[in-house]
């Protein structure tokens, strides 16, 4: 989880990803942020987040995204 927080914080240092739970709902992340995060996560965690995973509930918080990463790693 710490590695994910670090990735997200590099992309958007102005957001507290430890506590934020409405990143998409409150328009804190835009499409460019999501693309950057997905690219970094795919590389760092050796997963493939595809278009079907690009749902608001998967990106509203770091913990939701971490759960998606764990799920994708288990599928491999």
KOLMAR-757908 format. One record per residue (C-alpha): residue number from 1; residue in three letters; x, y, z. Coordinates in steps of 0.02 Angstrom, whole numbers, plus 50000, padded with zeros to 5 digits. Layout:
BEGIN
<rec><n>NUM</n><res>ALA</res><c1>X</c1><c2>Y</c2><c3>Z</c3></rec>
...
This chain:
BEGIN
<rec><n>1</n><res>UNK</res><c1>50000</c1><c2>50000</c2><c3>50000</c3></rec>
<rec><n>2</n><res>UNK</res><c1>50143</c1><c2>50119</c2><c3>50039</c3></rec>
<rec><n>3</n><res>UNK</res><c1>50212</c1><c2>50097</c2><c3>49864</c3></rec>
<rec><n>4</n><res>UNK</res><c1>50042</c1><c2>50141</c2><c3>49790</c3></rec>
<rec><n>5</n><res>UNK</res><c1>50027</c1><c2>50297</c2><c3>49900</c3></rec>
<rec><n>6</n><res>UNK</res><c1>50201</c1><c2>50348</c2><c3>49843</c3></rec>
<rec><n>7</n><res>UNK</res><c1>50154</c1><c2>50329</c2><c3>49659</c3></rec>
<rec><n>8</n><res>UNK</res><c1>49993</c1><c2>50427</c2><c3>49679</c3></rec>
<rec><n>9</n><res>UNK</res><c1>50080</c1><c2>50563</c2><c3>49780</c3></rec>
<rec><n>10</n><res>UNK</res><c1>50212</c1><c2>50586</c2><c3>49646</c3></rec>
<rec><n>11</n><res>UNK</res><c1>50075</c1><c2>50616</c2><c3>49519</c3></rec>
<rec><n>12</n><res>UNK</res><c1>49967</c1><c2>50727</c2><c3>49631</c3></rec>
<rec><n>13</n><res>UNK</res><c1>50068</c1><c2>50788</c2><c3>49781</c3></rec>
<rec><n>14</n><res>UNK</res><c1>49927</c1><c2>50906</c2><c3>49830</c3></rec>
<rec><n>15</n><res>UNK</res><c1>49810</c1><c2>50763</c2><c3>49882</c3></rec>
<rec><n>16</n><res>UNK</res><c1>49817</c1><c2>50665</c2><c3>50045</c3></rec>
<rec><n>17</n><res>UNK</res><c1>49791</c1><c2>50490</c2><c3>49976</c3></rec>
<rec><n>18</n><res>UNK</res><c1>49796</c1><c2>50414</c2><c3>50150</c3></rec>
<rec><n>19</n><res>UNK</res><c1>49629</c1><c2>50491</c2><c3>50195</c3></rec>
<rec><n>20</n><res>UNK</res><c1>49542</c1><c2>50538</c2><c3>50031</c3></rec>
<rec><n>21</n><res>UNK</res><c1>49393</c1><c2>50428</c2><c3>49990</c3></rec>
<rec><n>22</n><res>UNK</res><c1>49304</c1><c2>50526</c2><c3>49853</c3></rec>
<rec><n>23</n><res>UNK</res><c1>49443</c1><c2>50558</c2><c3>49727</c3></rec>
<rec><n>24</n><res>UNK</res><c1>49330</c1><c2>50534</c2><c3>49576</c3></rec>
<rec><n>25</n><res>UNK</res><c1>49165</c1><c2>50589</c2><c3>49652</c3></rec>
<rec><n>26</n><res>UNK</res><c1>49241</c1><c2>50755</c2><c3>49705</c3></rec>
<rec><n>27</n><res>UNK</res><c1>49338</c1><c2>50778</c2><c3>49541</c3></rec>
<rec><n>28</n><res>UNK</res><c1>49506</c1><c2>50776</c2><c3>49631</c3></rec>
<rec><n>29</n><res>UNK</res><c1>49578</c1><c2>50663</c2><c3>49495</c3></rec>
<rec><n>30</n><res>UNK</res><c1>49553</c1><c2>50698</c2><c3>49311</c3></rec>
<rec><n>31</n><res>UNK</res><c1>49574</c1><c2>50581</c2><c3>49164</c3></rec>
<rec><n>32</n><res>UNK</res><c1>49758</c1><c2>50627</c2><c3>49142</c3></rec>
<rec><n>33</n><res>UNK</res><c1>49792</c1><c2>50585</c2><c3>49325</c3></rec>
<rec><n>34</n><res>UNK</res><c1>49705</c1><c2>50417</c2><c3>49304</c3></rec>
<rec><n>35</n><res>UNK</res><c1>49806</c1><c2>50376</c2><c3>49148</c3></rec>
<rec><n>36</n><res>UNK</res><c1>49968</c1><c2>50420</c2><c3>49237</c3></rec>
<rec><n>37</n><res>UNK</res><c1>49921</c1><c2>50318</c2><c3>49391</c3></rec>
<rec><n>38</n><res>UNK</res><c1>49868</c1><c2>50168</c2><c3>49287</c3></rec>
<rec><n>39</n><res>UNK</res><c1>50031</c1><c2>50172</c2><c3>49189</c3></rec>
<rec><n>40</n><res>UNK</res><c1>50137</c1><c2>50179</c2><c3>49346</c3></rec>
<rec><n>41</n><res>UNK</res><c1>50034</c1><c2>50046</c2><c3>49436</c3></rec>
<rec><n>42</n><res>UNK</res><c1>50041</c1><c2>49928</c2><c3>49287</c3></rec>
<rec><n>43</n><res>UNK</res><c1>50230</c1><c2>49945</c2><c3>49283</c3></rec>
<rec><n>44</n><res>UNK</res><c1>50267</c1><c2>49943</c2><c3>49469</c3></rec>
<rec><n>45</n><res>UNK</res><c1>50146</c1><c2>49804</c2><c3>49519</c3></rec>
<rec><n>46</n><res>UNK</res><c1>50161</c1><c2>49701</c2><c3>49358</c3></rec>
<rec><n>47</n><res>UNK</res><c1>49973</c1><c2>49703</c2><c3>49327</c3></rec>
<rec><n>48</n><res>UNK</res><c1>49865</c1><c2>49756</c2><c3>49181</c3></rec>
<rec><n>49</n><res>UNK</res><c1>49724</c1><c2>49874</c2><c3>49228</c3></rec>
<rec><n>50</n><res>UNK</res><c1>49611</c1><c2>49868</c2><c3>49076</c3></rec>
<rec><n>51</n><res>UNK</res><c1>49465</c1><c2>49974</c2><c3>49018</c3></rec>
<rec><n>52</n><res>UNK</res><c1>49340</c1><c2>49865</c2><c3>49113</c3></rec>
<rec><n>53</n><res>UNK</res><c1>49428</c1><c2>49910</c2><c3>49275</c3></rec>
<rec><n>54</n><res>UNK</res><c1>49419</c1><c2>50097</c2><c3>49245</c3></rec>
<rec><n>55</n><res>UNK</res><c1>49269</c1><c2>50121</c2><c3>49359</c3></rec>
<rec><n>56</n><res>UNK</res><c1>49249</c1><c2>50264</c2><c3>49483</c3></rec>
<rec><n>57</n><res>UNK</res><c1>49234</c1><c2>50144</c2><c3>49629</c3></rec>
<rec><n>58</n><res>UNK</res><c1>49408</c1><c2>50075</c2><c3>49590</c3></rec>
<rec><n>59</n><res>UNK</res><c1>49488</c1><c2>50248</c2><c3>49594</c3></rec>
<rec><n>60</n><res>UNK</res><c1>49392</c1><c2>50341</c2><c3>49731</c3></rec>
<rec><n>61</n><res>UNK</res><c1>49526</c1><c2>50298</c2><c3>49859</c3></rec>
<rec><n>62</n><res>UNK</res><c1>49699</c1><c2>50224</c2><c3>49870</c3></rec>
<rec><n>63</n><res>UNK</res><c1>49629</c1><c2>50076</c2><c3>49966</c3></rec>
<rec><n>64</n><res>UNK</res><c1>49502</c1><c2>50039</c2><c3>49829</c3></rec>
<rec><n>65</n><res>UNK</res><c1>49639</c1><c2>50043</c2><c3>49698</c3></rec>
<rec><n>66</n><res>UNK</res><c1>49749</c1><c2>49934</c2><c3>49808</c3></rec>
<rec><n>67</n><res>UNK</res><c1>49609</c1><c2>49805</c2><c3>49818</c3></rec>
<rec><n>68</n><res>UNK</res><c1>49596</c1><c2>49806</c2><c3>49628</c3></rec>
<rec><n>69</n><res>UNK</res><c1>49785</c1><c2>49779</c2><c3>49615</c3></rec>
<rec><n>70</n><res>UNK</res><c1>49778</c1><c2>49632</c2><c3>49736</c3></rec>
<rec><n>71</n><res>UNK</res><c1>49634</c1><c2>49556</c2><c3>49638</c3></rec>
<rec><n>72</n><res>UNK</res><c1>49728</c1><c2>49572</c2><c3>49474</c3></rec>
<rec><n>73</n><res>UNK</res><c1>49885</c1><c2>49497</c2><c3>49550</c3></rec>
<rec><n>74</n><res>UNK</res><c1>49785</c1><c2>49347</c2><c3>49613</c3></rec>
<rec><n>75</n><res>UNK</res><c1>49713</c1><c2>49319</c2><c3>49439</c3></rec>
<rec><n>76</n><res>UNK</res><c1>49887</c1><c2>49298</c2><c3>49365</c3></rec>
